[in-house]
Amino acid sequence: MPHRKTTTVKKFIDRARQHHLDLKLVTGRTHLSRTIGEPTVNRPGLALAGFLKHFPWRRLQTLGTAEIQYVKSLAREVRQQRYAALFAQRIPCLVICRHIRPDPDLVAAAQKARVPVLRSPLVTMKFINDATLVLEEIFAPEGSERGCMVDIQGIGVLIRGEPGIGKSECVLALIERGYALVSDDVVKVRLSEERRVIGTSPEAIREFMEVRGIGFINVPTLFGVRGHRTHKQIDLVVTLKEWNQVPEVERVGMETLHYDILGISLPHVVIPIRPGRDIARLVEVAALYIKHRLVGGNPAADLDRRTRSRMNPAPTPPPDSAAPGGPE
């Protein structure tokens, strides 16, 4: 049975801060390790009405104006019972929208059940939409790839190769040409909702890269903020290899290699390395080539059609014969 991915309330709050959800903790600071088990948000209106069958307790719970006005209409004793029943479901946390101040009875019930309560200034549907995007991002399949990543004219390129082959030097030369670093040495990857592979840098080394013989440099400081991007879709994988380790060097481009990341097959180019080759320029051209292919171009196929047409020219039609009876 596959492992069910989960996250914690604290990780959700940290990621939500990056998306400007502006959450404020009301109570439960010591219970932020509670688990969110599904990447979606639930409005527990039926639970507050007393119907708890099939209650989705693994989800983040949120209350808006409708739910708050409903519980206010209940007698206090009934309201306390409904709060207690809701928090007894082991929910991960509760978010109250529109900056509504929570009922003291709700706070007391949450404290007793050790459930964090938060407030958001957003209207309820806006919060649900934004929080769902955050949760989907957290729950997305993810992993890591050894290598460097750079953005070349909108094409995200992951550069792989053995240690010391020159990946960082290649990326440095590309940055000098006006392109942007995404990550050096290790690239964190995740699968977006649209099934696109997104690459980013581990937070600890973000904006930094290692240049052998010099040490670590801060790319935005040396090259400006345009020299760095926090994340980018991976469109191309380039593998650098020593020339003698590539048995067959591609010279036409009719065959397309692929490299699998998180179950997604990406275009893959193997570039042989030997002294005198401008590797940064070759990677740049590979990215521009893929950009051309993405809009429907195929130079190898165009050349093949031209060559075939010259080898097998169309037959010349015969001249029109004179009409019967000779000229008029």
TORVO-707109 format. One record per residue (C-alpha): residue in three letters; x, y, z. Coordinates in Angstrom, 3 decimals, padded with zeros to 6 digits. Layout:
// TORVO-707109
{site ALA {X Y Z}}
...
***
This chain:
// TORVO-707109
{site MET {000.000 000.000 000.000}}
{site PRO {001.503 003.413 -000.998}}
{site HIS {002.527 005.781 001.754}}
{site ARG {000.077 008.641 002.303}}
{site LYS {001.881 011.961 002.154}}
{site THR {001.153 014.420 004.938}}
{site THR {002.347 017.776 006.220}}
{site THR {002.159 019.692 009.469}}
{site VAL {000.270 022.838 010.408}}
{site LYS {003.607 024.595 010.943}}
{site LYS {004.822 023.769 007.432}}
{site PHE {001.522 025.005 006.032}}
{site ILE {001.815 028.294 007.938}}
{site ASP {005.421 028.761 006.787}}
{site ARG {004.526 028.139 003.146}}
{site ALA {001.349 030.252 003.429}}
{site ARG {003.511 033.162 004.606}}
{site GLN {005.414 032.996 001.304}}
{site HIS {002.066 033.265 -000.523}}
{site HIS {000.918 036.248 001.599}}
{site LEU {-002.060 034.532 003.234}}
{site ASP {-001.337 036.668 006.332}}
{site LEU {-002.371 034.072 008.910}}
{site LYS {-002.410 035.093 012.587}}
{site LEU {-002.240 032.451 015.327}}
{site VAL {-004.986 032.793 017.959}}
{site THR {-004.135 029.750 020.067}}
{site GLY {-002.216 026.476 019.868}}
{site ARG {001.365 027.609 019.309}}
{site THR {002.694 024.440 020.972}}
{site HIS {000.517 022.156 018.837}}
{site LEU {001.623 023.147 015.319}}
{site SER {003.008 019.657 014.698}}
{site ARG {-000.525 018.352 014.107}}
{site THR {-000.871 016.574 010.777}}
{site ILE {-002.748 017.739 007.681}}
{site GLY {-003.530 014.587 005.730}}
{site GLU {-005.223 015.883 002.535}}
{site PRO {-004.363 018.804 000.203}}
{site THR {-007.736 020.526 000.411}}
{site VAL {-009.880 022.691 002.699}}
{site ASN {-013.209 021.886 004.347}}
{site ARG {-015.975 024.153 005.659}}
{site PRO {-017.479 022.192 008.609}}
{site GLY {-020.987 023.633 008.419}}
{site LEU {-022.674 020.221 008.613}}
{site ALA {-020.498 019.264 011.585}}
{site LEU {-021.572 022.393 013.460}}
{site ALA {-025.165 021.435 012.646}}
{site GLY {-024.567 018.086 014.358}}
{site PHE {-024.018 015.811 011.340}}
{site LEU {-020.580 014.176 011.645}}
{site LYS {-020.946 011.096 009.459}}
{site HIS {-018.254 010.995 006.703}}
{site PHE {-016.618 014.079 008.208}}
{site PRO {-013.294 014.817 006.391}}
{site TRP {-011.246 015.369 009.541}}
{site ARG {-007.841 015.069 007.832}}
{site ARG {-008.383 018.357 005.997}}
{site LEU {-007.649 021.894 007.101}}
{site GLN {-010.933 023.373 008.416}}
{site THR {-012.168 026.927 007.874}}
{site LEU {-015.112 028.988 009.067}}
{site GLY {-016.633 031.935 007.246}}
{site THR {-019.438 034.374 007.951}}
{site ALA {-022.212 031.809 007.313}}
{site GLU {-020.882 029.272 009.834}}
{site ILE {-020.107 031.928 012.450}}
{site GLN {-023.595 033.469 012.171}}
{site TYR {-025.165 030.018 012.416}}
{site VAL {-023.417 029.041 015.647}}
{site LYS {-024.227 032.463 017.116}}
{site SER {-027.896 031.648 016.621}}
{site LEU {-027.587 028.562 018.843}}
{site ALA {-028.078 028.520 022.593}}
{site ARG {-024.732 028.721 024.361}}
{site GLU {-024.958 025.185 025.757}}
{site VAL {-025.694 023.771 022.295}}
{site ARG {-022.941 025.883 020.764}}
{site GLN {-020.406 024.541 023.290}}
{site GLN {-021.480 020.971 022.510}}
{site ARG {-021.040 021.542 018.768}}
{site TYR {-017.591 023.058 019.261}}
{site ALA {-016.549 020.136 021.439}}
{site ALA {-017.856 017.633 018.869}}
{site LEU {-015.985 019.387 016.041}}
{site PHE {-012.639 019.467 017.852}}
{site ALA {-013.087 015.869 019.006}}
{site GLN {-012.721 014.836 015.338}}
{site ARG {-008.916 015.296 015.549}}
{site ILE {-008.897 018.065 012.964}}
{site PRO {-005.430 019.517 012.216}}
{site CYS {-006.372 023.173 012.721}}
{site LEU {-009.149 025.726 012.218}}
{site VAL {-008.895 028.997 010.271}}
{site ILE {-011.470 031.771 010.763}}
{site CYS {-011.767 034.078 007.765}}
{site ARG {-012.631 037.778 007.294}}
{site HIS {-010.702 038.716 010.451}}
{site ILE {-013.687 037.589 012.551}}
{site ARG {-012.867 037.400 016.238}}
{site PRO {-013.410 033.833 017.460}}
{site ASP {-016.003 033.041 020.083}}
{site PRO {-014.336 032.580 023.532}}
{site ASP {-016.158 029.235 023.807}}
{site LEU {-014.568 028.149 020.503}}
{site VAL {-011.110 029.125 021.747}}
{site ALA {-011.674 027.265 025.011}}
{site ALA {-012.795 024.115 023.174}}
{site ALA {-009.774 024.336 020.848}}
{site GLN {-007.369 024.728 023.759}}
{site LYS {-008.887 021.731 025.504}}
{site ALA {-008.514 019.620 022.343}}
{site ARG {-005.015 021.066 021.613}}
{site VAL {-006.056 022.273 018.152}}
{site PRO {-004.489 025.444 016.710}}
{site VAL {-006.868 028.246 015.709}}
{site LEU {-005.829 030.943 013.209}}
{site ARG {-007.379 034.050 011.671}}
{site SER {-007.159 035.301 008.078}}
{site PRO {-008.244 038.680 006.662}}
{site LEU {-009.259 037.048 003.363}}
{site VAL {-012.855 036.368 002.380}}
{site THR {-013.658 032.699 002.792}}
{site MET {-013.584 031.572 -000.857}}
{site LYS {-010.391 033.529 -001.555}}
{site PHE {-008.728 031.868 001.431}}
{site ILE {-009.934 028.404 000.361}}
{site ASN {-008.585 028.898 -003.170}}
{site ASP {-005.213 030.232 -002.021}}
{site ALA {-004.820 027.681 000.787}}
{site THR {-005.646 024.844 -001.610}}
{site LEU {-002.901 026.022 -003.979}}
{site VAL {-000.437 026.098 -001.077}}
{site LEU {-001.435 022.606 000.050}}
{site GLU {-001.212 021.209 -003.486}}
{site GLU {002.275 022.665 -003.746}}
{site ILE {003.277 021.041 -000.451}}
{site PHE {001.719 017.674 -001.345}}
{site ALA {003.116 017.586 -004.896}}
{site PRO {005.554 014.732 -005.700}}
{site GLU {009.079 015.974 -005.149}}
{site GLY {012.705 014.885 -005.197}}
{site SER {016.168 016.183 -006.034}}
{site GLU {018.620 016.007 -008.928}}
{site ARG {022.375 016.427 -008.832}}
{site GLY {023.399 019.232 -011.136}}
{site CYS {022.970 022.922 -011.863}}
{site MET {019.986 024.737 -013.309}}
{site VAL {019.827 027.922 -015.344}}
{site ASP {017.116 029.893 -017.164}}
{site ILE {018.082 030.586 -020.805}}
{site GLN {015.568 032.838 -022.558}}
{site GLY {012.675 031.244 -020.694}}
{site ILE {013.939 027.671 -021.119}}
{site GLY {014.779 025.952 -017.840}}
{site VAL {017.912 023.839 -018.347}}
{site LEU {019.143 021.216 -015.869}}
{site ILE {022.865 020.585 -016.444}}
{site ARG {024.131 017.197 -015.234}}
{site GLY {027.561 015.578 -015.246}}
{site GLU {030.273 014.000 -013.142}}
{site PRO {031.862 016.124 -010.373}}
{site GLY {034.568 018.415 -011.744}}
{site ILE {033.418 018.243 -015.359}}
{site GLY {032.636 021.966 -015.415}}
{site LYS {028.916 022.371 -014.694}}
{site SER {029.315 025.412 -012.429}}
{site GLU {031.835 027.053 -014.779}}
{site CYS {029.379 026.547 -017.636}}
{site VAL {026.559 028.145 -015.619}}
{site LEU {028.846 031.024 -014.607}}
{site ALA {029.585 031.752 -018.272}}
{site LEU {025.848 031.684 -019.032}}
{site ILE {025.137 034.115 -016.185}}
{site GLU {027.803 036.447 -017.615}}
{site ARG {025.839 036.367 -020.891}}
{site GLY {022.723 037.654 -019.122}}
{site TYR {020.958 034.425 -018.155}}
{site ALA {019.769 033.489 -014.647}}
{site LEU {020.919 030.901 -012.111}}
{site VAL {018.213 028.782 -010.500}}
{site SER {020.349 026.395 -008.471}}
{site ASP {023.939 025.211 -008.176}}
{site ASP {025.026 021.636 -007.387}}
{site VAL {021.608 020.345 -006.211}}
{site VAL {018.195 021.051 -007.758}}
{site LYS {015.014 020.363 -005.802}}
{site VAL {012.230 019.210 -008.125}}
{site ARG {008.484 018.951 -007.676}}
{site LEU {005.564 018.101 -009.927}}
{site SER {003.020 020.886 -010.390}}
{site GLU {-000.721 020.390 -010.760}}
{site GLU {-000.259 020.775 -014.538}}
{site ARG {002.292 017.912 -014.409}}
{site ARG {005.230 020.196 -015.103}}
{site VAL {008.563 019.626 -013.383}}
{site ILE {009.526 022.710 -011.370}}
{site GLY {013.118 023.167 -010.250}}
{site THR {014.326 025.297 -007.357}}
{site SER {017.295 025.595 -005.034}}
{site PRO {017.582 024.288 -001.470}}
{site GLU {016.900 027.303 000.722}}
{site ALA {020.260 027.061 002.516}}
{site ILE {022.281 027.637 -000.687}}
{site ARG {019.795 029.773 -002.626}}
{site GLU {021.491 032.596 -004.605}}
{site PHE {024.960 031.069 -003.999}}
{site MET {027.183 029.030 -006.286}}
{site GLU {030.631 027.491 -005.908}}
{site VAL {033.447 028.524 -008.229}}
{site ARG {036.429 026.204 -007.816}}
{site GLY {039.558 028.113 -006.906}}
{site ILE {037.551 031.115 -005.649}}
{site GLY {034.887 029.688 -003.350}}
{site PHE {031.225 030.597 -002.936}}
{site ILE {029.845 033.694 -004.617}}
{site ASN {026.498 035.464 -004.199}}
{site VAL {025.085 035.710 -007.716}}
{site PRO {022.620 038.634 -007.228}}
{site THR {025.338 040.638 -005.466}}
{site LEU {027.861 040.199 -008.294}}
{site PHE {025.572 040.087 -011.335}}
{site GLY {022.389 041.844 -010.188}}
{site VAL {018.965 040.499 -009.313}}
{site ARG {018.329 039.494 -012.932}}
{site GLY {021.055 036.877 -012.538}}
{site HIS {018.947 034.716 -010.238}}
{site ARG {015.510 033.056 -010.281}}
{site THR {013.951 031.276 -007.318}}
{site HIS {012.240 028.584 -009.419}}
{site LYS {011.666 027.575 -013.035}}
{site GLN {010.032 024.824 -015.047}}
{site ILE {012.569 022.308 -016.392}}
{site ASP {012.276 022.124 -020.189}}
{site LEU {015.592 020.492 -021.079}}
{site VAL {018.169 018.200 -019.466}}
{site VAL {021.777 018.517 -020.665}}
{site THR {024.361 015.908 -019.648}}
{site LEU {028.036 016.791 -019.992}}
{site LYS {030.318 013.803 -020.666}}
{site GLU {033.975 013.287 -021.517}}
{site TRP {034.398 012.835 -025.269}}
{site ASN {035.742 009.288 -024.972}}
{site GLN {032.707 008.265 -022.883}}
{site VAL {030.215 009.070 -025.646}}
{site PRO {030.208 006.109 -028.058}}
{site GLU {028.067 007.840 -030.688}}
{site VAL {027.931 011.615 -031.045}}
{site GLU {024.607 012.904 -032.393}}
{site ARG {025.266 014.859 -035.590}}
{site VAL {021.850 015.151 -037.259}}
{site GLY {019.238 015.483 -034.531}}
{site MET {016.630 013.077 -035.933}}
{site GLU {016.645 010.977 -032.740}}
{site THR {015.432 012.670 -029.560}}
{site LEU {016.741 011.449 -026.211}}
{site HIS {014.641 011.744 -023.043}}
{site TYR {015.368 011.917 -019.329}}
{site ASP {012.758 010.962 -016.712}}
{site ILE {012.100 013.171 -013.654}}
{site LEU {009.142 012.368 -011.355}}
{site GLY {007.576 010.288 -014.118}}
{site ILE {007.761 013.085 -016.702}}
{site SER {009.834 012.498 -019.851}}
{site LEU {011.940 015.570 -020.700}}
{site PRO {014.102 016.308 -023.769}}
{site HIS {017.704 015.251 -023.128}}
{site VAL {020.899 016.312 -024.889}}
{site VAL {024.334 014.732 -024.297}}
{site ILE {027.215 017.136 -025.010}}
{site PRO {030.712 015.601 -025.326}}
{site ILE {033.444 017.581 -023.544}}
{site ARG {036.969 018.075 -024.820}}
{site PRO {039.474 020.958 -024.677}}
{site GLY {038.620 023.916 -026.872}}
{site ARG {034.840 023.440 -026.946}}
{site ASP {032.763 026.394 -025.719}}
{site ILE {030.433 024.398 -023.471}}
{site ALA {028.374 027.411 -022.364}}
{site ARG {027.728 028.308 -025.991}}
{site LEU {026.703 024.727 -026.815}}
{site VAL {024.274 024.620 -023.863}}
{site GLU {022.862 027.979 -024.956}}
{site VAL {022.300 026.703 -028.495}}
{site ALA {020.714 023.489 -027.133}}
{site ALA {018.233 025.626 -025.140}}
{site LEU {017.426 027.785 -028.185}}
{site TYR {017.009 024.608 -030.249}}
{site ILE {014.471 023.230 -027.740}}
{site LYS {012.699 026.605 -027.708}}
{site HIS {012.390 026.315 -031.495}}
{site ARG {011.099 022.742 -031.188}}
{site LEU {008.467 023.805 -028.626}}
{site VAL {006.847 026.094 -031.198}}
{site GLY {006.774 023.358 -033.827}}
{site GLY {010.152 023.730 -035.546}}
{site ASN {012.286 020.728 -036.499}}
{site PRO {015.500 021.607 -038.384}}
{site ALA {016.557 017.958 -038.851}}
{site ALA {013.206 017.066 -040.445}}
{site ASP {013.348 020.192 -042.641}}
{site LEU {016.823 019.247 -043.863}}
{site ASP {015.711 015.650 -044.474}}
{site ARG {012.766 016.817 -046.615}}
{site ARG {015.007 019.186 -048.597}}
{site THR {017.606 016.457 -049.209}}
{site ARG {014.971 013.935 -050.308}}
{site SER {013.354 016.437 -052.661}}
{site ARG {016.722 017.081 -054.362}}
{site MET {017.476 013.359 -054.639}}
{site ASN {014.027 012.636 -056.086}}
{site PRO {012.949 015.733 -058.020}}
{site ALA {009.362 015.905 -059.189}}
{site PRO {008.960 014.795 -062.855}}
{site THR {008.734 017.645 -065.378}}
{site PRO {005.297 017.684 -067.047}}
{site PRO {005.372 017.169 -070.875}}
{site PRO {004.777 020.227 -073.093}}
{site ASP {001.220 020.825 -074.309}}
{site SER {000.676 018.977 -077.619}}
{site ALA {-000.727 020.818 -080.616}}
{site ALA {-004.481 020.578 -081.121}}
{site PRO {-005.741 018.128 -083.824}}
{site GLY {-005.933 019.652 -087.300}}
{site GLY {-002.865 021.822 -086.917}}
{site PRO {-002.713 025.485 -086.148}}
{site GLU {-005.662 027.623 -086.961}}
***
